[in-house]
């Protein structure tokens, strides 16, 4: 059972800023980075603004470190540390704490989430990297300070194609967790579809060019599917779509037969009969024979 709450840790750390005996000036050259740091991008302009703010107002909150041998390991505050190094300052105010490895990962992540200082993509990558340490995802979500539903949205990035992930590695702000989840669900719905994948790639390029909003990506793809005669050509399985791009049925090849599946909440009995008569009519046009079938459970005979 997890015994530390991430937000409580942060709250405790913030409260201890006022305790002078917890503060000390530490040589920046003695501080090693946090291996659990979820942030992978530190834009230069952001560090410049932070450095300027520190020069004008001082460091409002010390960094947090733990002592490891004759050196220190950073727990929280990497941007502040980088700003001090950029300013060529030799020492930085720090709070020294002892934190176990599990909570180092949680604290580094929670600090960025609580302070809204990390992209959804970076958060998703970090959650994925530490989730194996937590057998219960509900506990992990509670430790980070988010609900479980939101945590799964962060994890949706894992299901996206490589051409999206490669761009997010360079620019993680391109896609939010909600849009990532929408794309994940669409890809799961239209499996093995070349049309979906090619349309998604086109939509993604439009997004990068600033010509499409991320919330419109799935709608764009579904509109492209409607242009293909309302059918998604997906290998041996085709999806039938309505005018809104929603699935109303599917046709797939199973061995020697074509299997037709129609949504029971979409087609009524009369429409089902019309579909059967239409299929029989197609066959009779080619063979000259007509099959009759009053019930789906009856065997159709010429």
C-alpha positions as CSV (number, residue, x, y, z in Angstrom):
1,X,0.0,0.0,0.0
2,X,1.3,3.4,-0.9
3,X,2.0,5.5,2.1
4,X,2.8,9.0,0.7
5,X,0.5,11.4,-1.2
6,X,2.3,13.4,-3.9
7,X,0.3,16.6,-3.3
8,X,0.9,16.2,0.5
9,X,4.7,15.9,-0.2
10,X,4.6,19.1,-2.3
11,X,2.6,20.8,0.4
12,X,5.1,19.8,3.0
13,X,8.0,20.9,0.9
14,X,6.4,24.3,0.4
15,X,5.7,24.7,4.1
16,X,9.3,23.9,4.9
17,X,10.6,26.8,2.8
18,X,10.0,29.0,5.9
19,X,12.2,26.8,8.1
20,X,15.6,28.4,7.9
21,X,17.4,25.4,9.3
22,X,16.2,23.3,6.3
23,X,17.8,25.8,3.9
24,X,21.4,25.7,2.7
25,X,23.4,27.1,-0.2
26,X,24.7,24.3,-2.3
27,X,27.3,24.5,-5.0
28,X,25.5,23.9,-8.4
29,X,28.4,21.7,-9.5
30,X,27.6,19.3,-6.8
31,X,24.0,18.7,-7.9
32,X,23.2,15.8,-10.2
33,X,20.0,15.7,-12.3
34,X,17.0,13.7,-11.2
35,X,16.9,10.5,-13.3
36,X,13.1,10.5,-12.9
37,X,12.6,13.9,-14.3
38,X,9.6,13.7,-16.7
39,X,10.4,16.9,-18.5
40,X,12.5,16.3,-21.6
41,X,12.3,19.8,-23.1
42,X,13.7,23.0,-21.6
43,X,13.1,25.8,-24.1
44,X,15.8,28.4,-23.9
45,X,13.4,31.3,-24.0
46,X,11.6,29.9,-20.9
47,X,14.8,29.6,-19.0
48,X,15.8,33.1,-20.0
49,X,12.5,34.5,-18.6
50,X,13.0,32.5,-15.4
51,X,16.5,33.7,-15.0
52,X,15.4,37.3,-15.5
53,X,12.6,36.8,-12.9
54,X,15.1,35.4,-10.4
55,X,17.4,38.4,-11.0
56,X,14.6,40.8,-10.4
57,X,12.7,39.1,-7.5
58,X,15.1,36.5,-6.2
59,X,14.5,32.8,-6.0
60,X,11.0,32.5,-4.5
61,X,11.2,28.8,-3.8
62,X,14.4,26.8,-3.2
63,X,15.1,23.6,-5.1
64,X,14.8,20.3,-3.3
65,X,17.6,17.8,-3.2
66,X,18.7,14.7,-1.3
67,X,22.3,13.9,-0.2
68,X,24.0,11.0,-1.9
69,X,27.5,10.6,-0.7
70,X,29.4,13.8,-1.2
71,X,27.0,15.0,-3.8
72,X,23.3,15.9,-4.1
73,X,20.6,14.5,-6.3
74,X,17.9,16.9,-7.6
75,X,14.4,16.0,-6.6
76,X,12.4,19.0,-7.8
77,X,13.3,22.3,-9.4
78,X,15.4,21.5,-12.5
79,X,14.4,24.6,-14.4
80,X,15.4,26.8,-11.4
81,X,18.7,25.0,-11.3
82,X,19.3,25.4,-15.0
83,X,18.4,29.1,-14.7
84,X,21.0,29.5,-11.9
85,X,23.6,27.8,-14.1
86,X,22.7,30.0,-17.0
87,X,23.2,33.0,-14.7
88,X,26.6,31.6,-13.8
89,X,25.7,31.6,-10.1
90,X,27.9,29.3,-8.0
91,X,25.4,28.4,-5.3
92,X,21.7,27.9,-5.1
93,X,19.3,27.8,-2.1
94,X,18.1,24.3,-1.5
95,X,16.1,22.1,0.9
96,X,17.7,18.8,1.7
97,X,15.3,15.9,2.1
98,X,15.4,12.1,2.2
99,X,13.0,10.5,-0.2
100,X,12.9,6.9,-1.4
101,X,13.2,6.1,-5.1
102,X,9.5,5.5,-5.6
103,X,8.6,8.8,-4.2
104,X,11.3,10.6,-6.1
105,X,9.6,9.6,-9.4
106,X,6.1,10.5,-8.0
107,X,7.3,13.8,-6.6
108,X,9.1,14.9,-9.9
109,X,5.9,14.1,-11.8
110,X,3.4,15.5,-9.3
111,X,5.3,18.8,-9.0
112,X,5.0,19.4,-12.8
113,X,1.3,18.3,-12.9
114,X,0.2,20.3,-9.9
115,X,2.0,23.4,-11.1
116,X,0.8,22.8,-14.7
117,X,4.3,22.9,-15.9
118,X,4.5,19.8,-18.2
119,X,3.0,18.8,-21.5
120,X,0.4,16.0,-21.6
121,X,2.8,14.0,-23.8
122,X,5.6,14.2,-21.3
123,X,3.3,13.3,-18.5
124,X,2.1,10.3,-20.4
125,X,5.6,9.0,-21.1
126,X,6.5,9.4,-17.4
127,X,3.4,7.7,-16.1
128,X,4.2,4.8,-18.5
129,X,7.8,4.6,-17.3
130,X,6.8,4.3,-13.6
131,X,3.5,2.4,-13.7
132,X,5.1,-1.0,-13.3
133,X,6.2,0.0,-9.8
134,X,2.5,0.4,-8.9
135,X,0.4,-2.8,-9.3
136,X,-2.8,-0.8,-8.7
137,X,-3.4,2.0,-11.3
138,X,-5.9,3.6,-8.9
139,X,-3.2,4.1,-6.3
140,X,-0.8,5.5,-9.0
141,X,-3.4,8.0,-10.1
142,X,-4.1,9.0,-6.5
143,X,-0.4,9.5,-5.9
144,X,0.0,11.7,-8.9
145,X,-3.0,13.7,-8.0
146,X,-5.3,12.9,-11.0
147,X,-8.3,10.6,-11.5
148,X,-7.9,7.2,-13.1
149,X,-9.9,8.2,-16.2
150,X,-7.6,11.1,-16.8
151,X,-4.6,8.9,-16.3
152,X,-5.7,6.6,-19.1
153,X,-6.0,9.7,-21.4
154,X,-2.4,10.4,-20.7
155,X,-1.5,6.8,-21.6
156,X,-3.4,7.0,-24.9
157,X,-0.3,8.5,-26.6
158,X,1.2,5.0,-26.6
159,X,-1.3,3.8,-29.1
160,X,-0.6,6.5,-31.7
161,X,1.4,5.9,-34.9
162,X,5.1,6.5,-35.1
163,X,4.7,9.5,-37.4
164,X,2.8,11.3,-34.7
165,X,5.1,10.1,-31.8
166,X,8.2,11.2,-33.7
167,X,6.8,14.7,-34.0
168,X,5.7,14.8,-30.4
169,X,9.2,13.9,-29.3
170,X,10.3,17.2,-31.0
171,X,7.2,19.3,-30.2
172,X,5.2,17.7,-27.3
173,X,2.7,20.6,-27.3
174,X,1.2,19.5,-30.6
175,X,-1.4,17.2,-29.1
176,X,-3.4,17.1,-25.8
177,X,-4.3,13.9,-24.0
178,X,-8.0,14.3,-24.9
179,X,-7.2,14.5,-28.6
180,X,-4.8,11.6,-28.3
181,X,-7.6,9.5,-26.7
182,X,-10.0,10.4,-29.6
183,X,-7.4,9.2,-32.1
184,X,-6.7,6.1,-30.2
185,X,-10.4,5.1,-30.1
186,X,-10.8,5.8,-33.8
187,X,-7.8,3.6,-34.7
188,X,-9.1,0.9,-32.5
189,X,-12.5,1.1,-34.2
190,X,-11.2,1.1,-37.7
191,X,-8.5,-1.6,-37.4
192,X,-6.2,-2.4,-40.4
193,X,-7.6,0.4,-42.5
194,X,-5.3,2.0,-45.0
195,X,-7.8,4.7,-45.6
196,X,-7.9,5.7,-42.0
197,X,-4.1,5.7,-41.6
198,X,-3.5,7.8,-44.8
199,X,-6.2,10.2,-43.9
200,X,-4.9,10.5,-40.3
201,X,-1.4,11.3,-41.7
202,X,-2.8,14.0,-44.0
203,X,-4.8,15.5,-41.0
204,X,-1.6,15.4,-38.9
205,X,0.4,17.3,-41.5
206,X,-2.4,19.9,-41.7
207,X,-2.3,20.2,-37.9
208,X,1.5,20.8,-38.0
209,X,1.0,23.5,-40.7
210,X,-1.6,25.2,-38.6
211,X,-4.5,24.4,-41.0
212,X,-6.4,22.0,-38.7
213,X,-7.2,22.1,-35.0
214,X,-6.3,19.0,-33.1
215,X,-9.9,18.5,-31.9
216,X,-11.0,18.2,-35.6
217,X,-8.6,15.4,-36.5
218,X,-11.0,12.5,-36.0
219,X,-13.8,14.4,-37.8
220,X,-11.5,15.0,-40.7
221,X,-10.7,11.3,-41.0
222,X,-14.3,10.3,-40.8
223,X,-15.3,12.7,-43.5
224,X,-12.6,11.2,-45.7
225,X,-14.1,7.8,-45.1
226,X,-17.5,9.1,-46.2
227,X,-16.0,10.2,-49.5
228,X,-15.0,6.6,-50.2
229,X,-18.6,5.7,-50.9
230,X,-19.4,5.7,-47.2
231,X,-17.3,2.6,-46.8
232,X,-14.1,2.1,-45.0
233,X,-12.0,-0.3,-47.1
234,X,-10.2,-2.2,-44.4
235,X,-8.6,-5.3,-45.9
236,X,-11.3,-8.0,-45.8
237,X,-13.5,-6.0,-43.4
238,X,-15.5,-3.0,-44.5
239,X,-17.3,-0.6,-42.2
240,X,-20.6,1.0,-43.3
241,X,-20.9,4.6,-42.1
242,X,-23.8,7.0,-41.9
243,X,-23.8,10.6,-43.0
244,X,-22.1,11.5,-39.7
245,X,-19.2,9.0,-40.2
246,X,-20.6,6.7,-37.4
247,X,-20.5,3.0,-38.0
248,X,-23.9,1.4,-38.7
249,X,-22.6,-2.0,-39.8
250,X,-19.8,-4.0,-41.4
251,X,-19.2,-6.5,-44.1
252,X,-16.3,-9.0,-43.8
253,X,-15.0,-12.0,-45.5
254,X,-15.1,-15.2,-43.4
255,X,-13.7,-18.1,-45.3
256,X,-16.0,-18.8,-48.3
257,X,-18.7,-16.3,-47.2
258,X,-19.3,-12.6,-46.8
259,X,-20.7,-11.9,-43.4
260,X,-23.0,-8.8,-43.1
261,X,-23.5,-7.3,-39.7
262,X,-26.0,-4.4,-39.2
263,X,-26.6,-2.4,-36.0
264,X,-29.9,-3.6,-34.5
265,X,-30.5,-0.1,-33.1
266,X,-30.0,1.3,-36.6
267,X,-32.1,-0.9,-38.9
268,X,-35.7,-2.0,-38.2
269,X,-37.4,-5.2,-39.3
270,X,-38.8,-3.7,-42.5
271,X,-35.4,-2.4,-43.5
272,X,-33.8,-5.7,-42.8
273,X,-36.4,-7.4,-45.2
274,X,-35.6,-4.8,-47.8
275,X,-31.9,-5.5,-47.5
276,X,-32.5,-9.3,-47.9
277,X,-34.7,-8.7,-51.0
278,X,-32.0,-6.5,-52.4
279,X,-29.3,-9.1,-52.0
280,X,-31.6,-11.8,-53.5
281,X,-32.3,-9.5,-56.4
282,X,-28.6,-9.0,-57.0
283,X,-28.1,-12.7,-57.2
284,X,-31.1,-13.3,-59.4
285,X,-29.9,-10.7,-61.9
286,X,-26.8,-12.9,-62.5
287,X,-28.2,-16.4,-62.3
288,X,-31.8,-16.0,-63.3
289,X,-33.0,-17.7,-60.1
290,X,-34.6,-16.0,-57.2
291,X,-34.2,-17.0,-53.6
292,X,-36.9,-16.3,-51.0
293,X,-36.4,-16.0,-47.3
294,X,-39.0,-14.8,-44.8
295,X,-36.9,-15.3,-41.7
296,X,-33.1,-15.0,-41.1
297,X,-33.2,-18.4,-39.4
298,X,-34.8,-20.0,-42.5
299,X,-32.5,-21.5,-45.2
300,X,-32.9,-19.6,-48.4
301,X,-33.7,-21.8,-51.4
302,X,-34.0,-21.0,-55.1
